[in-house]
């Protein structure tokens, strides 16, 4: 929980959210877990997470994910 909103943390180092409740964060974490499990063999985890976040914008619920410092350094 951060600033009265909820996030969930992925093992890839991404905090996904914000969500208005813990329940919604848990549901969305479960959805992302299923998407990752069902991803095509060539898909990367970060690609699936990226699509998950982009889809949230299309559904009118923009997420503002936070990336770990290691991921930020990797992207530079």
C-alpha positions in Angstrom: 0.0 0.0 0.0 1.2 3.4 -0.9 -0.6 6.7 -0.5 -3.9 5.0 0.2 -3.7 2.9 -3.0 -2.5 -0.7 -3.6 0.1 -2.1 -5.9 1.4 -5.7 -6.5 5.0 -6.5 -7.1 6.2 -8.8 -9.9 9.3 -10.9 -9.7 10.6 -9.0 -12.7 10.8 -5.9 -10.4 7.7 -4.0 -11.4 5.1 -2.6 -9.0 1.8 -2.6 -10.9 -1.0 -0.3 -9.8 -2.4 1.8 -8.3 -5.6 0.0 -7.4 -8.2 1.5 -5.0 -8.4 -1.7 -2.8 -6.3 -4.7 -1.9 -9.0 -6.9 -3.3 -8.7 -5.3 -6.8 -4.9 -5.5 -6.7 -5.1 -9.2 -5.8 -7.6 -9.9 -8.6 -5.5 -8.1 -11.2 -2.3 -9.9 -9.9 -4.1 -13.2 -10.6 -5.1 -12.0 -14.1 -1.6 -11.1 -14.9 -0.3 -14.4 -13.5 -2.7 -16.3 -15.8 -1.6 -14.1 -18.8 2.1 -14.9 -18.0 1.3 -18.6 -17.7 -0.6 -18.7 -21.0 1.9 -16.6 -22.9 3.3 -17.9 -26.2 6.7 -19.6 -26.0 8.5 -16.6 -27.6 6.9 -13.9 -25.4 9.0 -12.3 -22.7 7.6 -11.6 -19.2 8.3 -7.9 -19.6 6.4 -7.9 -22.9 3.4 -9.5 -21.3 3.5 -7.0 -18.4 3.8 -4.2 -20.9 0.7 -5.3 -22.7 -1.2 -5.7 -19.4 -0.4 -2.1 -18.5 -1.3 -0.8 -22.0 -4.6 -2.7 -22.0 -5.4 -1.0 -18.7 -5.3 2.3 -20.5 -7.6 1.0 -23.2 -10.1 0.0 -20.5 -10.1 3.4 -18.9 -8.0 2.4 -15.8 -4.6 3.8 -16.4 -1.9 2.2 -14.3 1.4 3.9 -13.3 3.8 1.0 -12.8 7.1 1.6 -10.9 10.2 -0.2 -12.1 13.0 -1.3 -9.9 16.3 0.5 -10.1 17.9 -2.6 -11.7 15.3 -2.4 -14.6 15.9 1.3 -15.0 19.6 0.8 -15.2 19.1 -2.1 -17.7 17.0 0.1 -20.0 19.7 2.9 -20.1 
